[in-house]
């Protein structure tokens, strides 16, 4: 975690507020001790979460995906509505979204890093697409999707990749 990430933790904000700029005061010291404890707890949790994420992604890196499985994953990650209710506009949007994901699979984020053909490559391409291509109604929505809240579609991309591996085995 760098300094900018620390500033996003509410516990750090409370610590800075508790320390203030005035004279030392017993209440400020107690609030500062509490804020320090909360910040330590938050950092400990963030470190644990980062280790778990690294372990999970390392596991995915070791799972080979065939080109056919990659296409199955893509069709399930960006699905088509049931036959007969797809308009030309919807079909075009689906085609463009799939092309964007394929662009990430073929681009420097996946192919260029040597993770193409792995389950990790699929998840990485999904993350790139969701963070950088998918439209958002406002900058707040984009911020929430990428930094504040867990993104359900990223989890879905992971689940689909794991399911494709299991069904192909």
BELJO-V781190 format. One record per residue. N is the residue number from 1. RES is the residue in one letter. SS is DSSP state (h for helix, s for strand, l for the rest). PHI is phi in degrees with one decimal (NA if undefined). OMEGA is omega in degrees with one decimal (none if undefined). Layout:
# BELJO-V781190
n->{N N}
res->{RES RES}
ss->{SS SS}
phi->{PHI PHI}
omega->{OMEGA OMEGA}
This chain:
# BELJO-V781190
n->{1 2 3 4 5 6 7 8 9 10 11 12 13 14 15 16 17 18 19 20 21 22 23 24 25 26 27 28 29 30 31 32 33 34 35 36 37 38 39 40 41 42 43 44 45 46 47 48 49 50 51 52 53 54 55 56 57 58 59 60 61 62 63 64 65 66 67 68 69 70 71 72 73 74 75 76 77 78 79 80 81 82 83 84 85 86 87 88 89 90 91 92 93 94 95 96 97 98 99 100 101 102 103 104 105 106 107 108 109 110 111 112 113 114 115 116 117 118 119 120 121 122 123 124 125 126 127 128 129 130 131 132 133 134 135 136 137 138 139 140 141 142 143 144 145 146 147 148 149 150 151 152 153 154 155 156 157 158 159 160 161 162 163 164 165 166 167 168 169}
res->{X X X X X X X X X X X X X X X X X X X X X X X X X X X X X X X X X X X X X X X X X X X X X X X X X X X X X X X X X X X X X X X X X X X X X X X X X X X X X X X X X X X X X X X X X X X X X X X X X X X X X X X X X X X X X X X X X X X X X X X X X X X X X X X X X X X X X X X X X X X X X X X X X X X X X X X X X X X X X X X X X X X X X X X X X}
ss->{l l h h h h h l l h h h h h h h h h h l l l l l l h h h h h h h h h h h h h h h h h h h h h h h h h h h h h h h h h h h h l l s l l h h h h h h h h h h h l l l l l l l l l l h h h h h h h h h h h h h h h h h h h l l l l h h h l l l l s h h h h h h h h h h h h h h l l l l l l h h h h h h h h h h l l l h h h h h h h h h h h h h h h h h l}
phi->{NA -94.2 -61.7 -66.2 -69.0 -63.1 -66.3 -80.8 -77.6 -62.5 -64.6 -69.3 -59.3 -65.2 -63.6 -61.8 -64.2 -67.6 -71.3 56.3 -126.2 -88.6 -68.7 -60.2 -143.5 -57.5 -66.9 -64.4 -64.1 -64.3 -64.8 -65.7 -60.7 -63.9 -64.4 -63.4 -61.1 -64.1 -64.8 -60.5 -62.8 -64.0 -66.3 -61.9 -63.8 -62.7 -64.7 -62.6 -62.7 -64.9 -64.1 -62.6 -63.1 -60.4 -62.5 -63.7 -69.7 -63.7 -60.6 -65.2 -64.1 -85.3 -102.6 -81.1 -119.3 -80.9 -58.3 -66.3 -65.4 -60.5 -67.3 -59.6 -61.0 -62.0 -66.4 -82.6 -67.7 -120.0 -79.4 -97.4 -64.1 -55.0 -55.8 98.2 -115.1 -93.1 -81.8 -61.4 -64.5 -63.4 -59.6 -65.6 -62.0 -64.1 -60.4 -65.6 -64.2 -64.1 -63.9 -64.9 -63.7 -61.8 -59.7 -71.0 -62.6 -88.6 -94.4 -66.4 -71.0 -120.4 -60.1 -65.9 -99.1 82.0 -103.5 -63.1 86.1 -125.1 -63.3 -62.4 -59.7 -63.2 -65.7 -63.5 -62.3 -62.1 -61.9 -61.9 -62.0 -66.1 -81.3 -118.3 -115.5 -56.9 -73.6 -132.7 -71.0 -154.1 -68.2 -66.2 -61.9 -61.8 -61.2 -61.0 -63.9 -90.6 -122.8 -87.5 -109.6 -63.3 -93.2 -58.9 -70.9 -67.9 -64.3 -62.4 -59.4 -65.8 -61.5 -62.5 -59.5 -64.9 -65.0 -64.6 -64.2 -67.9 -71.3 -79.9 -76.5}
omega->{176.2 -176.0 -179.3 178.0 178.2 -178.4 179.6 -179.8 180.0 179.4 179.0 176.2 179.9 178.5 -180.0 179.2 -177.9 -179.6 177.1 -179.5 -175.7 -179.5 177.0 -178.9 -178.0 179.2 177.0 -179.9 178.6 178.8 179.4 178.6 179.0 -179.4 177.4 177.8 178.3 179.4 176.9 179.5 179.8 178.9 177.8 178.3 -179.9 178.1 179.4 179.8 179.0 177.3 178.9 178.9 -179.7 178.2 -179.3 -179.6 175.9 176.1 -179.8 179.6 -179.9 -177.5 -178.7 179.7 177.1 175.8 178.2 177.5 177.8 178.0 176.0 179.8 -178.1 -179.9 178.8 179.4 175.5 -173.6 173.1 173.7 178.6 -178.6 176.7 -179.4 -179.9 176.8 177.5 -179.9 179.1 179.0 178.6 178.9 179.1 179.4 179.5 179.5 178.8 178.0 178.5 178.5 177.5 176.0 177.2 177.8 -178.9 -172.4 -174.9 -178.4 -177.6 -179.5 -177.4 179.6 177.3 -179.1 176.3 -179.3 176.2 176.5 177.1 178.3 177.7 -178.8 178.6 179.2 178.1 179.0 178.3 179.0 -176.1 -177.9 -169.3 -175.6 -176.0 -176.6 176.6 -178.7 179.8 178.4 178.1 177.9 179.7 179.0 179.0 -179.2 -172.8 -173.1 -168.7 -175.6 173.2 -178.8 -177.6 -179.0 174.4 177.0 178.5 178.0 177.8 179.6 179.2 179.1 179.4 179.5 179.7 178.2 -177.1 -178.2 179.8 -177.1 none}
